[in-house]
């Protein structure tokens, strides 16, 4: 049985692309799939946007 977070392949056994979101191995949370190009882009973009939003809020630019 192959786990969803197994790093053995970039594609599943049918040769299809990986989904953007996958379930965490232990738990019910959904996480970005780093093996999908869109998921990898989201992993890189979301923290940058969040930090930028926090910086704008601390400087009062949101008024």
N, CA, C and O atoms as a Tripos MOL2 file, in Angstrom:
@<TRIPOS>MOLECULE
protein
  252   251    63     0     0
PROTEIN
NO_CHARGES

@<TRIPOS>ATOM
      1 N           0.8430   -1.1830    0.0000 N.3       1 UNK1
      2 CA          0.0000    0.0000    0.0000 C.3       1 UNK1
      3 C           0.8820    1.2370    0.0000 C.2       1 UNK1
      4 O           1.8000    1.3530    0.8120 O.2       1 UNK1
      5 N           0.6090    2.1400   -0.8900 N.am      2 UNK2
      6 CA          1.4280    3.3470   -1.0400 C.3       2 UNK2
      7 C           0.7810    4.5030   -0.2970 C.2       2 UNK2
      8 O          -0.4020    4.7860   -0.4880 O.2       2 UNK2
      9 N           1.5490    5.1670    0.5450 N.am      3 UNK3
     10 CA          1.0530    6.3270    1.2730 C.3       3 UNK3
     11 C           1.0280    7.5470    0.3700 C.2       3 UNK3
     12 O           1.7820    7.6280   -0.6000 O.2       3 UNK3
     13 N           0.1530    8.5000    0.6960 N.am      4 UNK4
     14 CA          0.0240    9.7060   -0.1110 C.3       4 UNK4
     15 C           1.2720   10.5750   -0.0370 C.2       4 UNK4
     16 O           1.5730   11.2960   -0.9890 O.2       4 UNK4
     17 N           1.9930   10.5240    1.0540 N.am      5 UNK5
     18 CA          3.1780   11.3640    1.2180 C.3       5 UNK5
     19 C           4.4600   10.6110    0.8860 C.2       5 UNK5
     20 O           5.5480   11.0400    1.2690 O.2       5 UNK5
     21 N           4.3400    9.5010    0.1830 N.am      6 UNK6
     22 CA          5.5080    8.7260   -0.2240 C.3       6 UNK6
     23 C           6.2740    9.5070   -1.2870 C.2       6 UNK6
     24 O           5.6770   10.0040   -2.2420 O.2       6 UNK6
     25 N           7.5730    9.6170   -1.1300 N.am      7 UNK7
     26 CA          8.3930   10.4170   -2.0410 C.3       7 UNK7
     27 C           9.0060    9.5750   -3.1570 C.2       7 UNK7
     28 O           9.9670   10.0050   -3.7960 O.2       7 UNK7
     29 N           8.4700    8.3960   -3.3950 N.am      8 UNK8
     30 CA          9.0890    7.4940   -4.3590 C.3       8 UNK8
     31 C           8.9010    7.9470   -5.7950 C.2       8 UNK8
     32 O           9.7840    7.7210   -6.6230 O.2       8 UNK8
     33 N           7.7690    8.5850   -6.1190 N.am      9 UNK9
     34 CA          7.5030    8.9600   -7.5050 C.3       9 UNK9
     35 C           6.8700   10.3390   -7.5780 C.2       9 UNK9
     36 O           6.3360   10.8450   -6.5910 O.2       9 UNK9
     37 N           6.9350   10.9370   -8.7570 N.am     10 UNK10
     38 CA          6.2500   12.1990   -8.9930 C.3      10 UNK10
     39 C           4.8510   11.9780   -9.5320 C.2      10 UNK10
     40 O           4.0210   12.8860   -9.4840 O.2      10 UNK10
     41 N           4.5770   10.8050  -10.0370 N.am     11 UNK11
     42 CA          3.2490   10.4740  -10.5660 C.3      11 UNK11
     43 C           2.7660    9.2020   -9.8900 C.2      11 UNK11
     44 O           3.5610    8.3940   -9.4110 O.2      11 UNK11
     45 N           1.4370    9.0380   -9.8580 N.am     12 UNK12
     46 CA          0.9250    7.8250   -9.2350 C.3      12 UNK12
     47 C           1.0440    6.6430  -10.1940 C.2      12 UNK12
     48 O           1.5560    6.7990  -11.3030 O.2      12 UNK12
     49 N           0.5820    5.4750   -9.7870 N.am     13 UNK13
     50 CA          0.8140    4.2580  -10.5550 C.3      13 UNK13
     51 C           0.1380    4.2460  -11.9190 C.2      13 UNK13
     52 O           0.5120    3.4370  -12.7690 O.2      13 UNK13
     53 N          -0.8500    5.1160  -12.1620 N.am     14 UNK14
     54 CA         -1.4960    5.1890  -13.4690 C.3      14 UNK14
     55 C          -0.8210    6.1930  -14.3910 C.2      14 UNK14
     56 O          -1.2470    6.3370  -15.5370 O.2      14 UNK14
     57 N           0.1980    6.8810  -13.9450 N.am     15 UNK15
     58 CA          0.8760    7.8770  -14.7490 C.3      15 UNK15
     59 C           0.1800    9.2260  -14.7500 C.2      15 UNK15
     60 O           0.5410   10.1050  -15.5340 O.2      15 UNK15
     61 N          -0.8140    9.4070  -13.8840 N.am     16 UNK16
     62 CA         -1.5480   10.6650  -13.8230 C.3      16 UNK16
     63 C          -0.8350   11.6490  -12.9070 C.2      16 UNK16
     64 O          -0.0550   11.2590  -12.0380 O.2      16 UNK16
     65 N          -1.1150   12.9230  -13.1160 N.am     17 UNK17
     66 CA         -0.5110   13.9560  -12.2750 C.3      17 UNK17
     67 C          -1.0380   13.8680  -10.8510 C.2      17 UNK17
     68 O          -2.1490   13.3970  -10.6080 O.2      17 UNK17
     69 N          -0.2260   14.3260   -9.9290 N.am     18 UNK18
     70 CA         -0.6010   14.3530   -8.5260 C.3      18 UNK18
     71 C          -1.5980   15.4810   -8.2750 C.2      18 UNK18
     72 O          -1.5710   16.4820   -8.9900 O.2      18 UNK18
     73 N          -2.4820   15.3470   -7.2760 N.am     19 UNK19
     74 CA         -3.4150   16.4290   -6.9480 C.3      19 UNK19
     75 C          -2.6900   17.5790   -6.2530 C.2      19 UNK19
     76 O          -1.5940   17.3980   -5.7240 O.2      19 UNK19
     77 N          -3.3070   18.7650   -6.2570 N.am     20 UNK20
     78 CA         -2.7030   19.9330   -5.6140 C.3      20 UNK20
     79 C          -2.7250   19.7760   -4.0980 C.2      20 UNK20
     80 O          -1.7520   20.1230   -3.4280 O.2      20 UNK20
     81 N          -3.8170   19.2610   -3.5520 N.am     21 UNK21
     82 CA         -3.9430   19.0520   -2.1070 C.3      21 UNK21
     83 C          -3.9680   17.5630   -1.8120 C.2      21 UNK21
     84 O          -4.5800   16.7870   -2.5460 O.2      21 UNK21
     85 N          -3.2950   17.1640   -0.7270 N.am     22 UNK22
     86 CA         -3.3370   15.7740   -0.2730 C.3      22 UNK22
     87 C          -3.6020   15.7600    1.2180 C.2      22 UNK22
     88 O          -3.3160   16.7290    1.9220 O.2      22 UNK22
     89 N          -4.1520   14.6500    1.6960 N.am     23 UNK23
     90 CA         -4.3640   14.4970    3.1380 C.3      23 UNK23
     91 C          -3.0430   14.1970    3.8190 C.2      23 UNK23
     92 O          -2.1790   13.5080    3.2760 O.2      23 UNK23
     93 N          -2.9100   14.7350    5.0240 N.am     24 UNK24
     94 CA         -1.7290   14.4270    5.8040 C.3      24 UNK24
     95 C          -1.7410   12.9530    6.1690 C.2      24 UNK24
     96 O          -2.8110   12.3580    6.2970 O.2      24 UNK24
     97 N          -0.5930   12.3680    6.3340 N.am     25 UNK25
     98 CA         -0.5050   10.9390    6.6180 C.3      25 UNK25
     99 C          -1.2480   10.5750    7.8980 C.2      25 UNK25
    100 O          -2.0070    9.6060    7.9130 O.2      25 UNK25
    101 N          -1.0470   11.3230    8.9540 N.am     26 UNK26
    102 CA         -1.7200   11.0490   10.2210 C.3      26 UNK26
    103 C          -2.5780   12.2570   10.5680 C.2      26 UNK26
    104 O          -2.0600   13.2660   11.0440 O.2      26 UNK26
    105 N          -3.8580   12.1680   10.3400 N.am     27 UNK27
    106 CA         -4.7450   13.2680   10.6580 C.3      27 UNK27
    107 C          -5.7130   13.5450    9.5370 C.2      27 UNK27
    108 O          -5.7670   12.8260    8.5400 O.2      27 UNK27
    109 N          -6.4760   14.5980    9.7200 N.am     28 UNK28
    110 CA         -7.5050   14.9190    8.7400 C.3      28 UNK28
    111 C          -7.2200   16.2280    8.0240 C.2      28 UNK28
    112 O          -8.0690   16.7090    7.2740 O.2      28 UNK28
    113 N          -6.0530   16.8160    8.2330 N.am     29 UNK29
    114 CA         -5.7110   18.0800    7.5660 C.3      29 UNK29
    115 C          -5.3370   17.8410    6.1140 C.2      29 UNK29
    116 O          -4.8110   16.7890    5.7500 O.2      29 UNK29
    117 N          -5.6220   18.8410    5.2970 N.am     30 UNK30
    118 CA         -5.1930   18.8340    3.8980 C.3      30 UNK30
    119 C          -3.9780   19.7430    3.7750 C.2      30 UNK30
    120 O          -3.9530   20.8250    4.3620 O.2      30 UNK30
    121 N          -2.9750   19.3170    3.0220 N.am     31 UNK31
    122 CA         -1.7590   20.0940    2.8400 C.3      31 UNK31
    123 C          -1.4480   20.2030    1.3470 C.2      31 UNK31
    124 O          -1.9510   19.4200    0.5400 O.2      31 UNK31
    125 N          -0.6140   21.1800    0.9900 N.am     32 UNK32
    126 CA         -0.1920   21.3340   -0.3960 C.3      32 UNK32
    127 C           0.7060   20.1720   -0.7770 C.2      32 UNK32
    128 O           1.5320   19.7310    0.0220 O.2      32 UNK32
    129 N           0.5490   19.6780   -1.9860 N.am     33 UNK33
    130 CA          1.3730   18.5910   -2.4900 C.3      33 UNK33
    131 C           2.5840   19.1960   -3.1980 C.2      33 UNK33
    132 O           2.4330   19.8470   -4.2320 O.2      33 UNK33
    133 N           3.7680   18.9890   -2.6580 N.am     34 UNK34
    134 CA          4.9760   19.5780   -3.2360 C.3      34 UNK34
    135 C           5.3890   18.9150   -4.5440 C.2      34 UNK34
    136 O           6.2520   19.4400   -5.2470 O.2      34 UNK34
    137 N           4.7960   17.7770   -4.8880 N.am     35 UNK35
    138 CA          5.1180   17.1010   -6.1450 C.3      35 UNK35
    139 C           4.2990   17.6310   -7.3180 C.2      35 UNK35
    140 O           4.5640   17.2710   -8.4640 O.2      35 UNK35
    141 N           3.3130   18.4760   -7.0500 N.am     36 UNK36
    142 CA          2.5290   19.1090   -8.1060 C.3      36 UNK36
    143 C           3.0840   20.5180   -8.3130 C.2      36 UNK36
    144 O           3.3400   21.2110   -7.3280 O.2      36 UNK36
    145 N           3.2800   20.9670   -9.5470 N.am     37 UNK37
    146 CA          3.8570   22.2980   -9.7780 C.3      37 UNK37
    147 C           3.0170   23.4300   -9.1670 C.2      37 UNK37
    148 O           3.5700   24.4040   -8.6560 O.2      37 UNK37
    149 N           1.6870   23.3040   -9.2180 N.am     38 UNK38
    150 CA          0.8240   24.3300   -8.6290 C.3      38 UNK38
    151 C           0.9540   24.3130   -7.1070 C.2      38 UNK38
    152 O           1.0090   25.3710   -6.4810 O.2      38 UNK38
    153 N           1.0040   23.1250   -6.5090 N.am     39 UNK39
    154 CA          1.1830   23.0170   -5.0670 C.3      39 UNK39
    155 C           2.5200   23.5940   -4.6150 C.2      39 UNK39
    156 O           2.5970   24.2580   -3.5810 O.2      39 UNK39
    157 N           3.5570   23.3420   -5.3800 N.am     40 UNK40
    158 CA          4.8760   23.8830   -5.0560 C.3      40 UNK40
    159 C           4.8810   25.4040   -5.1520 C.2      40 UNK40
    160 O           5.4840   26.0780   -4.3170 O.2      40 UNK40
    161 N           4.2090   25.9470   -6.1670 N.am     41 UNK41
    162 CA          4.1090   27.4040   -6.3010 C.3      41 UNK41
    163 C           3.3410   27.9960   -5.1240 C.2      41 UNK41
    164 O           3.7170   29.0480   -4.6070 O.2      41 UNK41
    165 N           2.2690   27.3300   -4.6950 N.am     42 UNK42
    166 CA          1.5010   27.8230   -3.5460 C.3      42 UNK42
    167 C           2.3290   27.7920   -2.2630 C.2      42 UNK42
    168 O           2.2210   28.6930   -1.4310 O.2      42 UNK42
    169 N           3.1490   26.7640   -2.1030 N.am     43 UNK43
    170 CA          4.0190   26.6780   -0.9270 C.3      43 UNK43
    171 C           4.9610   27.8760   -0.8830 C.2      43 UNK43
    172 O           5.2710   28.3820    0.1950 O.2      43 UNK43
    173 N           5.4170   28.3310   -2.0430 N.am     44 UNK44
    174 CA          6.3680   29.4410   -2.0920 C.3      44 UNK44
    175 C           5.6770   30.8040   -2.0280 C.2      44 UNK44
    176 O           6.2280   31.7380   -1.4470 O.2      44 UNK44
    177 N           4.4850   30.9370   -2.6120 N.am     45 UNK45
    178 CA          3.8200   32.2390   -2.7150 C.3      45 UNK45
    179 C           3.0550   32.6200   -1.4500 C.2      45 UNK45
    180 O           3.0920   33.7800   -1.0410 O.2      45 UNK45
    181 N           2.3690   31.6740   -0.8270 N.am     46 UNK46
    182 CA          1.5050   31.9900    0.3240 C.3      46 UNK46
    183 C           2.2710   32.6400    1.4750 C.2      46 UNK46
    184 O           1.7930   33.6460    2.0000 O.2      46 UNK46
    185 N           3.4290   32.1300    1.9010 N.am     47 UNK47
    186 CA          4.1390   32.8110    2.9980 C.3      47 UNK47
    187 C           4.5930   34.2250    2.6240 C.2      47 UNK47
    188 O           4.5830   35.1220    3.4680 O.2      47 UNK47
    189 N           4.9890   34.4260    1.3740 N.am     48 UNK48
    190 CA          5.4230   35.7620    0.9400 C.3      48 UNK48
    191 C           4.2630   36.7450    1.0070 C.2      48 UNK48
    192 O           4.4270   37.8700    1.4790 O.2      48 UNK48
    193 N           3.0950   36.3270    0.5390 N.am     49 UNK49
    194 CA          1.9080   37.1860    0.5810 C.3      49 UNK49
    195 C           1.4950   37.4640    2.0260 C.2      49 UNK49
    196 O           1.1360   38.5940    2.3570 O.2      49 UNK49
    197 N           1.5430   36.4510    2.8850 N.am     50 UNK50
    198 CA          1.1700   36.6310    4.2880 C.3      50 UNK50
    199 C           2.1160   37.6020    4.9950 C.2      50 UNK50
    200 O           1.6620   38.4700    5.7410 O.2      50 UNK50
    201 N           3.4060   37.4690    4.7730 N.am     51 UNK51
    202 CA          4.3770   38.3750    5.3940 C.3      51 UNK51
    203 C           4.1750   39.7960    4.8710 C.2      51 UNK51
    204 O           4.2380   40.7530    5.6430 O.2      51 UNK51
    205 N           3.9330   39.9410    3.5700 N.am     52 UNK52
    206 CA          3.6680   41.2620    2.9990 C.3      52 UNK52
    207 C           2.4240   41.9010    3.5950 C.2      52 UNK52
    208 O           2.4200   43.0980    3.8810 O.2      52 UNK52
    209 N           1.3680   41.1170    3.7860 N.am     53 UNK53
    210 CA          0.1480   41.6450    4.3850 C.3      53 UNK53
    211 C           0.3900   42.0820    5.8280 C.2      53 UNK53
    212 O          -0.1130   43.1240    6.2490 O.2      53 UNK53
    213 N           1.1440   41.3080    6.5800 N.am     54 UNK54
    214 CA          1.4630   41.6780    7.9610 C.3      54 UNK54
    215 C           2.2860   42.9640    8.0150 C.2      54 UNK54
    216 O           2.0510   43.8240    8.8640 O.2      54 UNK54
    217 N           3.2410   43.0870    7.1150 N.am     55 UNK55
    218 CA          4.0500   44.3030    7.0930 C.3      55 UNK55
    219 C           3.2050   45.5270    6.7330 C.2      55 UNK55
    220 O           3.3880   46.5980    7.3110 O.2      55 UNK55
    221 N           2.2890   45.3750    5.7900 N.am     56 UNK56
    222 CA          1.4170   46.4930    5.4230 C.3      56 UNK56
    223 C           0.4940   46.8690    6.5870 C.2      56 UNK56
    224 O           0.2140   48.0500    6.7920 O.2      56 UNK56
    225 N           0.0300   45.8990    7.3350 N.am     57 UNK57
    226 CA         -0.8500   46.2090    8.4750 C.3      57 UNK57
    227 C          -0.0800   46.9290    9.5800 C.2      57 UNK57
    228 O          -0.6220   47.8240   10.2290 O.2      57 UNK57
    229 N           1.1710   46.5470    9.7970 N.am     58 UNK58
    230 CA          1.9270   47.2070   10.8760 C.3      58 UNK58
    231 C           2.3170   48.6280   10.5140 C.2      58 UNK58
    232 O           2.5230   49.4540   11.4030 O.2      58 UNK58
    233 N           2.4230   48.9300    9.2290 N.am     59 UNK59
    234 CA          2.7810   50.2740    8.7980 C.3      59 UNK59
    235 C           1.5690   51.1640    8.5810 C.2      59 UNK59
    236 O           1.7240   52.3390    8.2470 O.2      59 UNK59
    237 N           0.3740   50.6350    8.7630 N.am     60 UNK60
    238 CA         -0.8400   51.4400    8.6270 C.3      60 UNK60
    239 C          -1.2360   51.7200    7.2030 C.2      60 UNK60
    240 O          -1.9710   52.6750    6.9500 O.2      60 UNK60
    241 N          -0.7790   50.9240    6.2650 N.am     61 UNK61
    242 CA         -1.1030   51.1450    4.8620 C.3      61 UNK61
    243 C          -2.5130   50.6770    4.5260 C.2      61 UNK61
    244 O          -3.0130   50.9690    3.4390 O.2      61 UNK61
    245 N          -3.1500   49.9720    5.4170 N.am     62 UNK62
    246 CA         -4.4700   49.4380    5.1440 C.3      62 UNK62
    247 C          -5.5880   50.4300    5.4240 C.2      62 UNK62
    248 O          -6.7540   50.0750    5.2520 O.2      62 UNK62
    249 N          -5.2940   51.6530    5.8460 N.am     63 UNK63
    250 CA         -6.3380   52.6150    6.1780 C.3      63 UNK63
    251 C          -6.8880   53.2930    4.9860 C.2      63 UNK63
    252 O          -7.7790   54.1340    5.1100 O.2      63 UNK63
@<TRIPOS>BOND
     1     1     2 1
     2     2     3 1
     3     3     4 2
     4     3     5 am
     5     5     6 1
     6     6     7 1
     7     7     8 2
     8     7     9 am
     9     9    10 1
    10    10    11 1
    11    11    12 2
    12    11    13 am
    13    13    14 1
    14    14    15 1
    15    15    16 2
    16    15    17 am
    17    17    18 1
    18    18    19 1
    19    19    20 2
    20    19    21 am
    21    21    22 1
    22    22    23 1
    23    23    24 2
    24    23    25 am
    25    25    26 1
    26    26    27 1
    27    27    28 2
    28    27    29 am
    29    29    30 1
    30    30    31 1
    31    31    32 2
    32    31    33 am
    33    33    34 1
    34    34    35 1
    35    35    36 2
    36    35    37 am
    37    37    38 1
    38    38    39 1
    39    39    40 2
    40    39    41 am
    41    41    42 1
    42    42    43 1
    43    43    44 2
    44    43    45 am
    45    45    46 1
    46    46    47 1
    47    47    48 2
    48    47    49 am
    49    49    50 1
    50    50    51 1
    51    51    52 2
    52    51    53 am
    53    53    54 1
    54    54    55 1
    55    55    56 2
    56    55    57 am
    57    57    58 1
    58    58    59 1
    59    59    60 2
    60    59    61 am
    61    61    62 1
    62    62    63 1
    63    63    64 2
    64    63    65 am
    65    65    66 1
    66    66    67 1
    67    67    68 2
    68    67    69 am
    69    69    70 1
    70    70    71 1
    71    71    72 2
    72    71    73 am
    73    73    74 1
    74    74    75 1
    75    75    76 2
    76    75    77 am
    77    77    78 1
    78    78    79 1
    79    79    80 2
    80    79    81 am
    81    81    82 1
    82    82    83 1
    83    83    84 2
    84    83    85 am
    85    85    86 1
    86    86    87 1
    87    87    88 2
    88    87    89 am
    89    89    90 1
    90    90    91 1
    91    91    92 2
    92    91    93 am
    93    93    94 1
    94    94    95 1
    95    95    96 2
    96    95    97 am
    97    97    98 1
    98    98    99 1
    99    99   100 2
   100    99   101 am
   101   101   102 1
   102   102   103 1
   103   103   104 2
   104   103   105 am
   105   105   106 1
   106   106   107 1
   107   107   108 2
   108   107   109 am
   109   109   110 1
   110   110   111 1
   111   111   112 2
   112   111   113 am
   113   113   114 1
   114   114   115 1
   115   115   116 2
   116   115   117 am
   117   117   118 1
   118   118   119 1
   119   119   120 2
   120   119   121 am
   121   121   122 1
   122   122   123 1
   123   123   124 2
   124   123   125 am
   125   125   126 1
   126   126   127 1
   127   127   128 2
   128   127   129 am
   129   129   130 1
   130   130   131 1
   131   131   132 2
   132   131   133 am
   133   133   134 1
   134   134   135 1
   135   135   136 2
   136   135   137 am
   137   137   138 1
   138   138   139 1
   139   139   140 2
   140   139   141 am
   141   141   142 1
   142   142   143 1
   143   143   144 2
   144   143   145 am
   145   145   146 1
   146   146   147 1
   147   147   148 2
   148   147   149 am
   149   149   150 1
   150   150   151 1
   151   151   152 2
   152   151   153 am
   153   153   154 1
   154   154   155 1
   155   155   156 2
   156   155   157 am
   157   157   158 1
   158   158   159 1
   159   159   160 2
   160   159   161 am
   161   161   162 1
   162   162   163 1
   163   163   164 2
   164   163   165 am
   165   165   166 1
   166   166   167 1
   167   167   168 2
   168   167   169 am
   169   169   170 1
   170   170   171 1
   171   171   172 2
   172   171   173 am
   173   173   174 1
   174   174   175 1
   175   175   176 2
   176   175   177 am
   177   177   178 1
   178   178   179 1
   179   179   180 2
   180   179   181 am
   181   181   182 1
   182   182   183 1
   183   183   184 2
   184   183   185 am
   185   185   186 1
   186   186   187 1
   187   187   188 2
   188   187   189 am
   189   189   190 1
   190   190   191 1
   191   191   192 2
   192   191   193 am
   193   193   194 1
   194   194   195 1
   195   195   196 2
   196   195   197 am
   197   197   198 1
   198   198   199 1
   199   199   200 2
   200   199   201 am
   201   201   202 1
   202   202   203 1
   203   203   204 2
   204   203   205 am
   205   205   206 1
   206   206   207 1
   207   207   208 2
   208   207   209 am
   209   209   210 1
   210   210   211 1
   211   211   212 2
   212   211   213 am
   213   213   214 1
   214   214   215 1
   215   215   216 2
   216   215   217 am
   217   217   218 1
   218   218   219 1
   219   219   220 2
   220   219   221 am
   221   221   222 1
   222   222   223 1
   223   223   224 2
   224   223   225 am
   225   225   226 1
   226   226   227 1
   227   227   228 2
   228   227   229 am
   229   229   230 1
   230   230   231 1
   231   231   232 2
   232   231   233 am
   233   233   234 1
   234   234   235 1
   235   235   236 2
   236   235   237 am
   237   237   238 1
   238   238   239 1
   239   239   240 2
   240   239   241 am
   241   241   242 1
   242   242   243 1
   243   243   244 2
   244   243   245 am
   245   245   246 1
   246   246   247 1
   247   247   248 2
   248   247   249 am
   249   249   250 1
   250   250   251 1
   251   251   252 2
@<TRIPOS>SUBSTRUCTURE
     1 UNK1         2 RESIDUE 1 A UNK
     2 UNK2         6 RESIDUE 1 A UNK
     3 UNK3        10 RESIDUE 1 A UNK
     4 UNK4        14 RESIDUE 1 A UNK
     5 UNK5        18 RESIDUE 1 A UNK
     6 UNK6        22 RESIDUE 1 A UNK
     7 UNK7        26 RESIDUE 1 A UNK
     8 UNK8        30 RESIDUE 1 A UNK
     9 UNK9        34 RESIDUE 1 A UNK
    10 UNK10       38 RESIDUE 1 A UNK
    11 UNK11       42 RESIDUE 1 A UNK
    12 UNK12       46 RESIDUE 1 A UNK
    13 UNK13       50 RESIDUE 1 A UNK
    14 UNK14       54 RESIDUE 1 A UNK
    15 UNK15       58 RESIDUE 1 A UNK
    16 UNK16       62 RESIDUE 1 A UNK
    17 UNK17       66 RESIDUE 1 A UNK
    18 UNK18       70 RESIDUE 1 A UNK
    19 UNK19       74 RESIDUE 1 A UNK
    20 UNK20       78 RESIDUE 1 A UNK
    21 UNK21       82 RESIDUE 1 A UNK
    22 UNK22       86 RESIDUE 1 A UNK
    23 UNK23       90 RESIDUE 1 A UNK
    24 UNK24       94 RESIDUE 1 A UNK
    25 UNK25       98 RESIDUE 1 A UNK
    26 UNK26      102 RESIDUE 1 A UNK
    27 UNK27      106 RESIDUE 1 A UNK
    28 UNK28      110 RESIDUE 1 A UNK
    29 UNK29      114 RESIDUE 1 A UNK
    30 UNK30      118 RESIDUE 1 A UNK
    31 UNK31      122 RESIDUE 1 A UNK
    32 UNK32      126 RESIDUE 1 A UNK
    33 UNK33      130 RESIDUE 1 A UNK
    34 UNK34      134 RESIDUE 1 A UNK
    35 UNK35      138 RESIDUE 1 A UNK
    36 UNK36      142 RESIDUE 1 A UNK
    37 UNK37      146 RESIDUE 1 A UNK
    38 UNK38      150 RESIDUE 1 A UNK
    39 UNK39      154 RESIDUE 1 A UNK
    40 UNK40      158 RESIDUE 1 A UNK
    41 UNK41      162 RESIDUE 1 A UNK
    42 UNK42      166 RESIDUE 1 A UNK
    43 UNK43      170 RESIDUE 1 A UNK
    44 UNK44      174 RESIDUE 1 A UNK
    45 UNK45      178 RESIDUE 1 A UNK
    46 UNK46      182 RESIDUE 1 A UNK
    47 UNK47      186 RESIDUE 1 A UNK
    48 UNK48      190 RESIDUE 1 A UNK
    49 UNK49      194 RESIDUE 1 A UNK
    50 UNK50      198 RESIDUE 1 A UNK
    51 UNK51      202 RESIDUE 1 A UNK
    52 UNK52      206 RESIDUE 1 A UNK
    53 UNK53      210 RESIDUE 1 A UNK
    54 UNK54      214 RESIDUE 1 A UNK
    55 UNK55      218 RESIDUE 1 A UNK
    56 UNK56      222 RESIDUE 1 A UNK
    57 UNK57      226 RESIDUE 1 A UNK
    58 UNK58      230 RESIDUE 1 A UNK
    59 UNK59      234 RESIDUE 1 A UNK
    60 UNK60      238 RESIDUE 1 A UNK
    61 UNK61      242 RESIDUE 1 A UNK
    62 UNK62      246 RESIDUE 1 A UNK
    63 UNK63      250 RESIDUE 1 A UNK
